Amino acid sequence: MSSVKRKLQDEHCIFQDKWELLYFCMTRNGKIDCLICNNVIAIPKEYNIKRHYETHCETHDKYTGTLREDKLREMKSNLLNQQTLFFKVHKEGVACVKASYALAELIASNAKPYTEGDFIKQCIVRAAEIVCPEKAKAFKDISLTRNTVADRIDDMAGNLREQFRNKSIELECFSIAIDESTDVTDIAQLAIFIRACDTNLEITEELLELVPLHDTTTSVDIFNKVEEVLSQDTLPMEKLVCLATDGAATMLGYTNGVGARLLSKIREKEPDCKFAHFHCIIHQQSLCLKVLKLGKFLKPVTQTVNFISARGLNHRQFTSLLEDVGSEFDTVLYYTEVHWLSCHKVLKRFFLLREEITLFLEMKEKDDLAFAVDLTGHLYDLNLKLQGKHRLVTTMYDDVKSFQGNIRLWTHQGDLENENLVHFPTCQGLKHSNDNLIFGGSFFQLELLSNEFSERFRDFSSYEQDFALFTSPYSYNVENAPENIQMELIEVQSDSILKAKYNEVGVPGLYAHLPPSYVQIRKLASRVLSMFGRTYLCEQLFSLMKATKTPHRSRLTVEHLSSLIKVAAAQDFKPDIDELVTNKRCQVSGQKK
């Protein structure tokens, strides 16, 4: 049998204080440092320490008595000062690297080019030289070269992906929102956002990836890219419960659309799955406006606005006119069909300036214009409600149903018999100035709008029972609930403690307090909580993409664009800069000062 080798830490050798004076050494952090050569003595035994000292004894044996004690204190002080200096340099290096990451994150978030780093550094160094000259050198040591900024942003994007993959292990179910747009180099870019619910019923919204489509953009191409991204992030397809798209034909096709292909793939593993495919609720709401055929007076409004604003001479003359008559406004607003929400603002400004515009173009005012101003204003308010972060699909659908109720009320109040204009202030004001105006014909269009809302939101109304059960578990009729939930629902409705918690926190807070034994109700809650009802985040991202990849930055690589957008579009996760700095060998800038 071979003998077991002894380990040094098992010998329990204790450093003795007398060795400091005898051999000019000291202990630090469990190690023995030679004060003469600053080397570490590996084995903490007197024999080894003495042997190491004997290599220097010729120069240090001459110190005896108090002289030797003074020399020991001097050498210990020098070593400690040296260590303090090294620590200070290291600390400054860490701070410089951390600042470099933080500034690179700002550059990405504001869609600035990598080269902005050099300019930012010049600014902060110049400011430091004026405000705190003694600290100017520290700012000069921050590395913000073009390559460094690019590397920092790549690091942060990788960190965000790692954070999400760690989080994805806990996911109960998830939904995705996808949309496609073209960048400045005519490359189609597919944005994929995820809304996920974990085992604690907490919601996470995040950009999964911005994926280029270099060739065709058919439903097969988009489906393959989505499947590839989900696989990279280890997201099981059977946990996908909802898809939100912009309503394009490639997305909505019943047999060959992206939604149909995803459903077919999911059913390979979950034959009885419930998969929702929603056309973006904001997009559908904006399309409902088309049924009103506002073009008959929006077109002349647009032509007039553009006639005034597009030509410098006309614009200057109209501005002078507004000044001469003491108008509240100094110009009109442009209208663009792409951003239809500008319609309300343009119409309202146009209406308020109708008298001045009449003077300028000798136009007549129209009652339809006043009606359009008020109605587009109501639609604008609804659109704002549907925006925002982490909106529940049930809340957004409630907003739409509330608006449909408003339409029915306005239709009744605004008919020829009643003509109650209380909710249409622009029409009401015009009526006061001209009592002969009749708005009943305009209000007839509200019936068209009501029918359009009912038709367009059928995909959401098909889930109305699930939404009602989720939002009102204590008032929901148990007999109308799915059979696998009925008994659990009775228990929930009978639990006085849970009911008190429901009265305190409401929905969705209640579901986080449900015990794990309520398997089916928690599953329903996680499905509804994770549902995407819109592609709002995708549209925001494309605006960011166009600001990032401009004609002047058209040569951005796919990888760099992906990293820039990943950092700039981060939602619930933020780059862990402290972790990134810890993993770096912190060095100060090598640029010439």
PLY file of the C-alpha trace (Angstrom):
ply
format ascii 1.0
element vertex 593
property float x
property float y
property float z
element edge 592
property int vertex1
property int vertex2
end_header
0.00 0.00 0.00
1.37 3.42 -0.95
1.73 5.99 1.80
-0.56 9.03 1.82
1.28 12.26 1.02
1.17 14.94 3.68
-0.34 18.30 2.84
1.22 21.51 4.13
-2.10 22.83 5.43
-2.44 19.68 7.54
0.79 20.35 9.44
-0.66 23.39 11.26
2.61 25.40 11.20
2.20 28.66 13.10
4.21 31.76 12.27
6.11 33.06 15.27
6.52 36.80 15.87
10.22 36.49 16.67
10.89 35.37 13.09
10.12 38.91 11.88
13.22 40.34 13.55
15.38 37.27 13.05
14.70 36.75 9.34
13.18 40.05 8.13
9.81 38.55 7.13
6.14 39.05 7.96
2.86 37.19 7.54
0.06 38.56 5.36
-3.18 36.86 4.32
-1.89 33.51 5.54
1.34 33.82 3.53
4.89 34.73 4.57
6.52 37.63 2.69
10.27 38.21 2.67
10.82 41.92 3.40
14.19 41.89 1.65
13.23 40.52 -1.79
9.40 40.73 -1.49
9.05 37.08 -2.52
6.61 34.69 -0.85
8.14 31.87 1.21
6.14 28.83 0.22
6.67 26.54 3.24
5.92 28.17 6.63
8.60 26.38 8.62
11.48 28.03 10.45
14.02 25.88 8.60
12.75 27.11 5.22
12.46 30.71 6.39
16.00 30.65 7.82
17.41 29.09 4.65
15.74 31.79 2.55
17.13 34.53 4.83
20.67 33.14 4.57
20.71 34.02 0.88
20.52 37.71 1.94
22.28 37.60 5.30
25.52 39.13 4.04
23.80 42.46 3.47
21.45 42.42 6.48
23.37 40.76 9.31
25.04 44.10 9.92
21.78 45.41 11.44
21.76 44.65 15.15
19.93 45.84 18.25
17.72 48.92 17.86
19.13 49.49 14.39
17.74 46.13 13.32
14.33 46.98 14.84
14.26 50.31 13.00
15.19 48.58 9.76
12.36 46.06 10.26
9.80 48.83 10.80
11.07 50.66 7.72
10.86 47.57 5.52
7.35 46.68 6.77
6.19 50.23 6.13
7.63 50.19 2.60
5.88 46.91 1.80
2.54 48.13 3.15
2.85 51.39 1.19
3.64 49.44 -1.93
0.64 47.17 -1.41
-1.61 50.20 -0.78
-0.40 51.75 -4.03
-1.09 48.56 -5.96
-4.56 48.34 -4.40
-5.28 51.98 -5.28
-4.16 51.47 -8.88
-6.29 48.32 -9.12
-9.30 50.12 -7.63
-8.92 52.98 -10.11
-8.60 50.47 -12.94
-11.83 48.77 -11.87
-13.63 52.12 -11.70
-12.38 53.09 -15.17
-13.56 49.82 -16.70
-16.94 50.13 -14.96
-17.32 53.69 -16.27
-16.37 52.46 -19.74
-19.20 49.90 -19.64
-21.72 52.41 -18.29
-20.91 54.97 -21.00
-20.98 52.30 -23.72
-24.47 51.33 -22.52
-25.57 54.96 -22.88
-24.10 55.11 -26.38
-26.08 52.03 -27.42
-29.30 53.14 -25.70
-29.21 56.50 -27.49
-28.38 55.00 -30.91
-25.05 56.81 -31.11
-22.09 55.56 -33.19
-19.14 53.83 -31.53
-16.92 56.82 -32.30
-18.99 58.98 -29.93
-16.94 57.41 -27.14
-13.89 59.50 -28.03
-15.96 62.68 -28.05
-17.60 61.84 -24.72
-14.17 61.24 -23.21
-12.93 64.62 -24.42
-15.99 66.26 -22.86
-15.65 64.65 -19.43
-11.87 65.18 -19.31
-12.30 68.84 -20.20
-15.00 69.24 -17.56
-12.85 67.46 -14.97
-9.88 69.72 -15.69
-12.08 72.69 -14.80
-14.20 71.28 -11.96
-11.75 68.90 -10.25
-8.26 69.11 -11.80
-6.84 66.63 -9.29
-9.16 63.93 -10.69
-8.59 64.67 -14.38
-6.06 61.85 -14.79
-8.61 59.29 -13.60
-11.00 60.37 -16.37
-8.21 60.21 -18.94
-7.73 56.54 -18.01
-11.27 55.59 -19.12
-11.01 53.64 -22.37
-13.64 54.74 -24.90
-12.03 53.98 -28.24
-14.26 52.79 -31.06
-13.15 49.16 -30.69
-13.47 49.25 -26.90
-17.03 50.61 -27.05
-17.99 47.92 -29.58
-16.48 45.21 -27.36
-18.22 46.57 -24.26
-21.61 46.53 -26.00
-21.01 42.99 -27.27
-20.14 41.92 -23.70
-23.33 43.48 -22.31
-25.47 41.87 -25.00
-23.95 38.50 -24.16
-24.59 39.13 -20.47
-28.26 39.90 -21.18
-28.62 36.66 -23.14
-27.00 34.71 -20.30
-29.33 36.30 -17.73
-32.38 35.34 -19.76
-31.20 31.76 -20.32
-30.72 31.37 -16.57
-34.23 32.74 -16.05
-35.76 30.55 -18.76
-35.23 27.44 -16.63
-38.04 28.65 -14.34
-40.54 29.54 -17.10
-44.02 28.03 -16.87
-45.19 29.27 -20.27
-44.50 32.10 -22.69
-45.78 34.06 -25.69
-43.94 35.78 -28.51
-44.62 38.90 -30.55
-43.01 39.04 -33.98
-42.85 41.65 -36.71
-40.68 42.28 -39.73
-39.28 45.49 -41.18
-36.54 46.54 -43.57
-33.43 48.42 -42.52
-31.58 51.11 -44.45
-29.70 48.51 -46.53
-32.95 46.75 -47.56
-32.26 43.76 -45.33
-35.44 42.40 -43.73
-35.09 42.26 -39.94
-37.33 40.01 -37.84
-37.93 41.20 -34.27
-38.87 38.50 -31.75
-40.04 39.56 -28.28
-40.99 37.20 -25.48
-43.47 37.62 -22.63
-42.93 34.83 -20.11
-44.49 33.74 -16.83
-42.33 31.83 -14.32
-43.31 29.41 -11.55
-43.85 32.36 -9.19
-46.25 33.90 -11.74
-43.90 36.84 -12.33
-43.89 38.38 -15.82
-40.81 39.02 -17.94
-40.86 40.93 -21.23
-37.65 40.93 -23.23
-36.22 41.04 -26.73
-35.19 37.54 -27.71
-33.38 38.47 -30.90
-33.29 40.69 -33.96
-32.77 38.26 -36.84
-31.85 39.24 -40.42
-33.68 37.62 -43.35
-31.22 37.95 -46.22
-33.36 36.27 -48.87
-37.14 35.80 -49.01
-39.54 36.61 -46.17
-42.14 33.89 -46.63
-43.99 32.28 -43.75
-41.58 29.33 -43.97
-38.55 31.61 -43.63
-40.04 33.42 -40.64
-41.17 30.18 -38.97
-37.70 28.62 -39.38
-36.03 31.67 -37.82
-38.47 31.68 -34.89
-37.91 27.97 -34.31
-34.13 28.47 -34.47
-34.18 31.31 -31.92
-36.42 29.38 -29.51
-34.09 26.40 -29.78
-31.00 28.54 -29.09
-32.59 29.86 -25.90
-33.75 26.36 -24.87
-37.42 27.39 -24.90
-39.64 24.30 -25.36
-42.16 24.84 -28.15
-44.90 23.15 -26.11
-44.73 26.01 -23.56
-45.64 28.57 -26.24
-49.26 29.64 -25.62
-49.72 32.77 -27.74
-48.43 34.57 -30.82
-48.99 38.26 -31.54
-48.38 39.56 -35.08
-49.10 42.61 -37.22
-51.79 40.87 -39.27
-49.74 40.38 -42.45
-50.79 37.55 -44.77
-47.61 35.58 -44.03
-48.52 35.65 -40.34
-52.30 35.06 -40.43
-52.66 32.34 -43.09
-54.93 29.59 -41.74
-52.87 26.75 -43.22
-49.48 28.17 -44.23
-49.15 31.24 -42.01
-46.55 31.45 -39.25
-49.25 30.99 -36.61
-50.59 27.85 -38.31
-47.09 26.38 -38.61
-46.34 27.06 -34.94
-49.63 25.45 -33.91
-48.86 22.38 -36.02
-45.39 22.10 -34.44
-46.77 22.44 -30.90
-49.44 19.80 -31.49
-46.73 17.27 -32.32
-45.98 17.22 -28.57
-49.21 18.66 -27.09
-52.18 17.49 -29.21
-54.72 19.22 -26.92
-52.87 22.52 -26.62
-54.69 25.86 -26.50
-52.75 28.23 -28.73
-53.88 31.82 -29.26
-52.93 33.92 -32.28
-53.75 37.60 -31.87
-53.60 40.35 -34.46
-52.01 43.30 -32.59
-54.80 45.02 -30.66
-53.32 48.49 -31.31
-52.99 47.84 -35.03
-56.58 46.61 -35.29
-57.87 49.62 -33.37
-56.14 51.95 -35.83
-57.55 50.02 -38.80
-61.08 50.53 -37.49
-60.72 54.22 -38.34
-60.58 53.35 -42.05
-64.28 52.42 -42.10
-65.25 56.04 -41.40
-63.85 57.16 -44.76
-62.48 60.38 -43.34
-60.64 60.97 -46.58
-63.40 63.13 -48.07
-62.36 66.00 -45.80
-59.01 64.72 -44.51
-57.63 64.93 -48.05
-58.31 68.67 -48.46
-57.06 69.23 -44.92
-53.85 67.37 -45.75
-53.45 69.24 -49.03
-54.00 72.56 -47.30
-51.57 71.79 -44.49
-48.94 70.61 -46.95
-49.55 73.61 -49.20
-48.89 75.92 -46.26
-46.02 73.99 -44.68
-44.15 72.45 -47.59
-43.24 75.70 -49.33
-41.07 78.16 -47.51
-42.78 81.29 -48.89
-46.29 80.05 -48.06
-45.21 79.00 -44.60
-43.61 82.36 -43.88
-46.64 84.27 -45.18
-49.05 82.13 -43.15
-46.93 82.54 -40.02
-46.97 86.31 -40.57
-50.75 86.18 -40.92
-51.08 84.30 -37.62
-48.94 86.93 -35.92
-51.00 89.76 -37.45
-54.33 88.35 -36.22
-52.91 87.42 -32.81
-53.51 83.67 -33.21
-52.87 81.25 -30.34
-50.74 79.06 -32.64
-47.77 79.84 -34.82
-48.09 77.07 -37.44
-50.01 73.98 -38.55
-48.92 70.37 -38.03
-47.88 67.91 -40.70
-49.97 64.78 -41.24
-48.54 61.44 -42.32
-50.65 58.39 -43.09
-47.98 56.08 -41.74
-48.45 57.42 -38.20
-52.23 57.73 -38.29
-52.36 59.04 -34.71
-51.09 62.36 -36.04
-54.49 62.60 -37.75
-56.23 63.79 -34.58
-53.61 66.42 -33.77
-53.59 67.76 -37.33
-57.38 67.90 -37.52
-57.66 69.62 -34.17
-55.02 72.23 -35.00
-56.60 72.72 -38.43
-60.03 73.22 -36.88
-58.75 75.70 -34.31
-57.07 77.61 -37.13
-60.06 77.36 -39.49
-60.75 81.09 -39.49
-57.13 81.97 -40.23
-56.94 79.27 -42.90
-60.18 80.59 -44.41
-58.55 84.00 -44.68
-55.52 82.44 -46.30
-57.28 80.05 -48.71
-60.89 81.32 -48.61
-62.15 77.94 -47.44
-65.55 77.13 -45.88
-65.80 75.36 -42.52
-67.54 71.98 -42.42
-69.44 70.27 -39.60
-67.92 66.90 -40.57
-64.53 68.30 -39.70
-65.63 69.07 -36.13
-67.04 65.54 -35.78
-63.78 64.04 -37.06
-61.75 66.12 -34.59
-63.72 64.77 -31.62
-63.93 61.16 -32.79
-60.25 60.86 -33.68
-59.54 62.39 -30.27
-61.47 59.58 -28.55
-59.62 57.00 -30.67
-56.32 58.68 -29.83
-57.09 58.38 -26.10
-57.91 54.68 -26.53
-54.65 54.13 -28.38
-52.67 55.68 -25.53
-54.42 53.37 -23.04
-53.35 50.35 -25.08
-49.69 51.38 -24.92
-47.36 51.14 -21.95
-45.24 48.47 -20.35
-46.44 45.07 -19.12
-50.09 45.65 -20.07
-52.23 42.56 -19.43
-54.17 41.30 -22.44
-57.31 41.26 -20.28
-56.88 44.94 -19.38
-56.39 45.93 -23.01
-59.44 43.95 -24.09
-61.45 45.62 -21.32
-60.38 49.00 -22.72
-61.64 47.98 -26.17
-64.97 46.73 -24.78
-65.33 49.97 -22.82
-64.82 51.94 -26.03
-67.44 49.84 -27.80
-69.85 50.74 -25.00
-69.00 54.40 -25.52
-69.78 54.09 -29.23
-73.24 52.72 -28.44
-73.84 55.60 -26.01
-72.68 58.23 -28.52
-74.82 56.69 -31.27
-77.93 57.01 -29.12
-77.11 60.52 -27.86
-76.11 61.91 -31.24
-79.05 60.81 -33.37
-81.32 63.38 -35.05
-83.88 63.19 -32.25
-81.54 63.71 -29.29
-78.41 65.37 -30.75
-76.70 65.41 -27.36
-73.14 66.59 -28.08
-71.84 66.56 -24.50
-69.05 64.06 -25.34
-68.13 65.89 -28.57
-66.91 69.30 -27.37
-65.74 70.52 -30.78
-69.16 69.79 -32.31
-70.84 71.35 -29.29
-68.82 74.55 -29.64
-69.60 74.77 -33.36
-73.29 74.18 -32.66
-73.35 77.12 -30.24
-71.92 79.40 -32.93
-74.31 78.11 -35.62
-77.53 76.59 -34.31
-78.63 75.51 -37.81
-75.90 72.85 -38.04
-77.15 69.23 -37.83
-74.73 66.47 -36.80
-77.10 63.50 -36.95
-75.74 62.40 -40.31
-72.20 62.34 -39.00
-73.16 60.29 -35.94
-74.69 57.65 -38.21
-71.11 56.61 -39.02
-70.69 55.40 -35.44
-72.76 52.31 -36.27
-70.20 51.44 -38.95
-67.41 51.91 -36.43
-69.19 49.70 -33.86
-69.62 46.89 -36.39
-65.98 47.19 -37.42
-64.80 46.87 -33.81
-66.95 43.76 -33.28
-65.62 42.17 -36.46
-61.95 42.97 -35.97
-61.69 41.87 -32.34
-63.21 38.41 -32.81
-59.85 36.76 -32.07
-59.88 38.36 -28.62
-63.60 37.81 -27.96
-63.12 34.05 -28.50
-61.11 34.04 -25.24
-63.61 36.19 -23.35
-64.62 33.36 -20.99
-61.00 32.66 -20.01
-60.43 36.37 -19.48
-63.56 36.67 -17.33
-62.54 33.69 -15.17
-59.07 35.16 -14.74
-60.22 38.67 -13.79
-63.25 37.71 -11.63
-62.67 34.28 -10.05
-65.04 34.98 -7.14
-68.01 36.06 -9.22
-67.57 33.59 -12.06
-70.24 30.90 -12.42
-68.57 27.57 -11.63
-70.82 25.70 -14.06
-69.46 27.81 -16.94
-65.84 27.04 -16.03
-63.87 24.27 -17.80
-64.46 20.91 -16.12
-60.83 20.49 -15.06
-61.02 23.80 -13.14
-64.49 23.57 -11.55
-63.56 21.81 -8.29
-60.49 24.00 -7.73
-62.60 27.10 -8.41
-65.12 26.03 -5.75
-62.27 25.64 -3.25
-60.91 29.09 -4.10
-64.33 30.72 -3.80
-64.85 28.98 -0.43
-61.45 29.93 1.02
-62.02 33.00 3.22
-58.27 33.67 3.60
-57.76 33.75 -0.18
-60.84 35.93 -0.57
-59.42 38.41 1.94
-56.15 38.41 -0.03
-58.14 38.97 -3.25
-59.85 41.99 -1.68
-56.42 43.29 -0.66
-54.31 42.76 -3.80
-56.86 42.00 -6.52
-55.86 40.41 -9.83
-53.22 39.39 -10.82
-51.75 39.63 -7.30
-54.11 36.92 -6.01
-52.60 34.19 -8.18
-49.12 34.62 -6.71
-50.63 33.65 -3.32
-52.39 30.52 -4.56
-50.87 27.32 -3.12
-49.24 24.96 -5.66
-52.12 22.50 -5.10
-54.34 24.67 -7.34
-52.61 23.29 -10.42
-55.24 24.03 -13.07
-56.11 27.55 -11.92
-52.43 28.48 -11.69
-51.94 27.06 -15.18
-54.81 29.20 -16.51
-53.40 32.27 -14.73
-49.90 31.72 -16.13
-51.33 31.34 -19.67
-53.31 34.57 -19.48
-50.51 36.48 -17.74
-48.01 35.49 -20.42
-50.24 36.39 -23.40
-48.97 39.07 -25.78
-51.83 41.14 -27.17
-49.84 43.54 -29.32
-46.64 44.10 -31.31
-46.06 47.51 -29.73
-42.54 46.56 -28.58
-41.60 45.50 -32.12
-42.67 48.86 -33.52
-40.62 50.65 -30.87
-37.64 48.49 -31.74
-37.84 49.28 -35.46
-37.78 52.99 -34.68
-34.66 52.33 -32.61
-33.16 50.21 -35.39
-33.62 52.99 -37.95
-31.99 55.47 -35.58
-29.09 53.06 -35.03
-28.46 51.78 -38.55
-28.54 55.00 -40.54
-27.18 55.70 -44.04
-23.98 56.86 -42.32
-23.71 53.54 -40.41
-24.99 51.23 -43.13
-21.93 48.96 -42.85
-22.78 47.78 -39.34
-22.32 44.01 -39.18
-25.21 41.73 -38.28
-23.52 40.86 -34.98
-22.88 44.48 -33.98
-26.42 45.57 -34.89
-27.82 42.67 -32.89
-25.73 43.63 -29.84
-26.61 47.33 -30.11
-30.34 46.60 -30.32
-30.15 43.98 -27.57
-28.69 46.51 -25.13
-30.84 49.44 -26.25
-34.11 47.48 -26.24
-33.54 45.73 -22.89
-36.77 45.67 -20.87
-36.73 43.78 -17.55
-33.05 42.79 -17.60
-30.16 45.23 -17.40
-26.50 44.41 -18.09
-24.74 43.22 -14.93
-21.78 45.58 -15.24
-20.28 44.56 -11.89
-20.07 40.94 -13.03
-18.56 41.95 -16.37
-15.94 44.10 -14.63
-15.07 41.25 -12.25
-14.40 38.98 -15.22
-12.16 41.55 -16.90
-8.48 42.17 -16.32
-8.92 45.82 -15.45
-6.44 47.99 -17.31
-6.46 51.73 -17.86
-6.69 53.31 -21.27
-3.67 52.90 -23.50
-4.49 55.99 -25.54
-2.14 58.91 -25.69
-3.26 61.52 -23.22
0 1
1 2
2 3
3 4
4 5
5 6
6 7
7 8
8 9
9 10
10 11
11 12
12 13
13 14
14 15
15 16
16 17
17 18
18 19
19 20
20 21
21 22
22 23
23 24
24 25
25 26
26 27
27 28
28 29
29 30
30 31
31 32
32 33
33 34
34 35
35 36
36 37
37 38
38 39
39 40
40 41
41 42
42 43
43 44
44 45
45 46
46 47
47 48
48 49
49 50
50 51
51 52
52 53
53 54
54 55
55 56
56 57
57 58
58 59
59 60
60 61
61 62
62 63
63 64
64 65
65 66
66 67
67 68
68 69
69 70
70 71
71 72
72 73
73 74
74 75
75 76
76 77
77 78
78 79
79 80
80 81
81 82
82 83
83 84
84 85
85 86
86 87
87 88
88 89
89 90
90 91
91 92
92 93
93 94
94 95
95 96
96 97
97 98
98 99
99 100
100 101
101 102
102 103
103 104
104 105
105 106
106 107
107 108
108 109
109 110
110 111
111 112
112 113
113 114
114 115
115 116
116 117
117 118
118 119
119 120
120 121
121 122
122 123
123 124
124 125
125 126
126 127
127 128
128 129
129 130
130 131
131 132
132 133
133 134
134 135
135 136
136 137
137 138
138 139
139 140
140 141
141 142
142 143
143 144
144 145
145 146
146 147
147 148
148 149
149 150
150 151
151 152
152 153
153 154
154 155
155 156
156 157
157 158
158 159
159 160
160 161
161 162
162 163
163 164
164 165
165 166
166 167
167 168
168 169
169 170
170 171
171 172
172 173
173 174
174 175
175 176
176 177
177 178
178 179
179 180
180 181
181 182
182 183
183 184
184 185
185 186
186 187
187 188
188 189
189 190
190 191
191 192
192 193
193 194
194 195
195 196
196 197
197 198
198 199
199 200
200 201
201 202
202 203
203 204
204 205
205 206
206 207
207 208
208 209
209 210
210 211
211 212
212 213
213 214
214 215
215 216
216 217
217 218
218 219
219 220
220 221
221 222
222 223
223 224
224 225
225 226
226 227
227 228
228 229
229 230
230 231
231 232
232 233
233 234
234 235
235 236
236 237
237 238
238 239
239 240
240 241
241 242
242 243
243 244
244 245
245 246
246 247
247 248
248 249
249 250
250 251
251 252
252 253
253 254
254 255
255 256
256 257
257 258
258 259
259 260
260 261
261 262
262 263
263 264
264 265
265 266
266 267
267 268
268 269
269 270
270 271
271 272
272 273
273 274
274 275
275 276
276 277
277 278
278 279
279 280
280 281
281 282
282 283
283 284
284 285
285 286
286 287
287 288
288 289
289 290
290 291
291 292
292 293
293 294
294 295
295 296
296 297
297 298
298 299
299 300
300 301
301 302
302 303
303 304
304 305
305 306
306 307
307 308
308 309
309 310
310 311
311 312
312 313
313 314
314 315
315 316
316 317
317 318
318 319
319 320
320 321
321 322
322 323
323 324
324 325
325 326
326 327
327 328
328 329
329 330
330 331
331 332
332 333
333 334
334 335
335 336
336 337
337 338
338 339
339 340
340 341
341 342
342 343
343 344
344 345
345 346
346 347
347 348
348 349
349 350
350 351
351 352
352 353
353 354
354 355
355 356
356 357
357 358
358 359
359 360
360 361
361 362
362 363
363 364
364 365
365 366
366 367
367 368
368 369
369 370
370 371
371 372
372 373
373 374
374 375
375 376
376 377
377 378
378 379
379 380
380 381
381 382
382 383
383 384
384 385
385 386
386 387
387 388
388 389
389 390
390 391
391 392
392 393
393 394
394 395
395 396
396 397
397 398
398 399
399 400
400 401
401 402
402 403
403 404
404 405
405 406
406 407
407 408
408 409
409 410
410 411
411 412
412 413
413 414
414 415
415 416
416 417
417 418
418 419
419 420
420 421
421 422
422 423
423 424
424 425
425 426
426 427
427 428
428 429
429 430
430 431
431 432
432 433
433 434
434 435
435 436
436 437
437 438
438 439
439 440
440 441
441 442
442 443
443 444
444 445
445 446
446 447
447 448
448 449
449 450
450 451
451 452
452 453
453 454
454 455
455 456
456 457
457 458
458 459
459 460
460 461
461 462
462 463
463 464
464 465
465 466
466 467
467 468
468 469
469 470
470 471
471 472
472 473
473 474
474 475
475 476
476 477
477 478
478 479
479 480
480 481
481 482
482 483
483 484
484 485
485 486
486 487
487 488
488 489
489 490
490 491
491 492
492 493
493 494
494 495
495 496
496 497
497 498
498 499
499 500
500 501
501 502
502 503
503 504
504 505
505 506
506 507
507 508
508 509
509 510
510 511
511 512
512 513
513 514
514 515
515 516
516 517
517 518
518 519
519 520
520 521
521 522
522 523
523 524
524 525
525 526
526 527
527 528
528 529
529 530
530 531
531 532
532 533
533 534
534 535
535 536
536 537
537 538
538 539
539 540
540 541
541 542
542 543
543 544
544 545
545 546
546 547
547 548
548 549
549 550
550 551
551 552
552 553
553 554
554 555
555 556
556 557
557 558
558 559
559 560
560 561
561 562
562 563
563 564
564 565
565 566
566 567
567 568
568 569
569 570
570 571
571 572
572 573
573 574
574 575
575 576
576 577
577 578
578 579
579 580
580 581
581 582
582 583
583 584
584 585
585 586
586 587
587 588
588 589
589 590
590 591
591 592
